[in-house]
Amino acid sequence: MKSSIVVCGTGIVGMALALAFARRGQPVTLVGPKYEFAAADPEIFHPRVYAISPASQKFLSTIGIWALLPASRLTQVSAMEVHGDAGGRVDLSAWQDAKPEMAWIIESGELERALTQAVQIVGVPWQTQKFVAIEDGVMMTESGDRLEADLFVAADGTNSPLRQAFNVKWDERDYGATGIVAHLNCEIPHLQTAVQWFRDDGVLALLPMPDTKAGPQVSMVWSLKNEFAHPLLAMPIQEQANYLHHHLAQATQGRLGQFSLRSKVLGFPLVLSESLMIGERLALVGDAAHRLHPLAGQGLNLGLGDAQTLAEVVSERETFRLAGDPMVLRRYRRARAEHILAMRLVTDGLHQLFTQAAPPISWLRNAGMDLVNKLPFIKRQLVSGASR
């Protein structure tokens, strides 16, 4: 079977990329499992949520996805509070950059459901057999099917089998921390505000979610050092609920009142990863290309930016070039390099800054936050950067 482009990976970024190619008239085949989705329950929310930037929202609208997302499952983020570990604070608001919102909070499951429907409606060929190898430049699936392409795209996650098959260099650094995620009931309405605390044990973020019958709801993303995270994940659920009830009240100083657990507690390792982004007839996107610390909530936005850029660069190539032409792939890498590097420097730099416990450094970083909070121009730049 021959297709101009084969996208390996059926997560959010892979499906969005396949749809973007199809919308631009590029012959594309999707390779990976196809999942069935039960009807959404208004009181149950997918455990993994994402903060979708205005730029990503625009891209999802362009490929016809945003209109498919139920408004009742979306939450607008109009403001953000960032608290230091010694009283420092920065308050950001969408109006500081003349924008209606800073981001949208949406469940992973709702995005996957909408993308799955759209890909099938548009008629993108979908090979559900698992990729197993690359032989003589041809993709082999577990059923023995052979897929030939001018361009292969690895959108198959951090451990990307396709990236490994092409022997693309991958550098990874373990942060020695785990991202703990769960949904919580809270006493005080969040007012569409995301709140983040930099603490000795890690970075705690509470993201606004739709209200439920129990009242206001937030999604917790707590980047905990492994010495704290592993025991928490090993606890029975009732002990987890008690632990979070006690420790979150202390960590947030009553900002949203008392908390009660309303979902499973899940964890994922935190790493800083990067790749060369391209190989021979190969492009990497999303987690297969890079991973960042989640403190800025930009991981999926970077992946969607990869998808949008790759679809544009490949579609706008000269007629005499194939989709996997080395020049086309280098254009893609150049187009993404600055933004990915900038985001990596910001997230890793902040992580390194707040892991330094020396009193002078602690005082300086918190004093710096207070200074930023008094400078409207700087705050406008921060809001603008978060919107990309």
Buried (B, 14 or more C-beta within 10 A) or exposed (E): BEBBBBBBBBBBBBBBBBBBBBBBEBBBBBBBEEEEEEEBEEEEBBBBBBBBBBBBBEBBEBBBBBEBBEEEBBBEBBBBBBBBBEEBEBBBBBBBBEBEBBBBBBBBBBBBBBBBEBBEEBEBBBBEBEBBEBEEEBBBBEEEBEBBBBBBBBBBBBEBBBBBBBEBEBEEEEBEBBBBBBBBBBEEEBEBBBBBBBBEBBBBBBBBBBEBEEEBBBBBBBBBBBEBBEEBBEBEEEEBBEBBBEBBBEBBEEBBBBBBBBBEBEBEBBBBBBBBBBBEBBBBBBBBBBBBBBBBBBBBBBBBBBBBBBBBBBBEBEEEEBBBBEEBBEBBBEBBEEBBEEBBEBBBEBBEBBBEEEEEEBEBBBBBBEEBBEEEEEBBBBBBBBBB
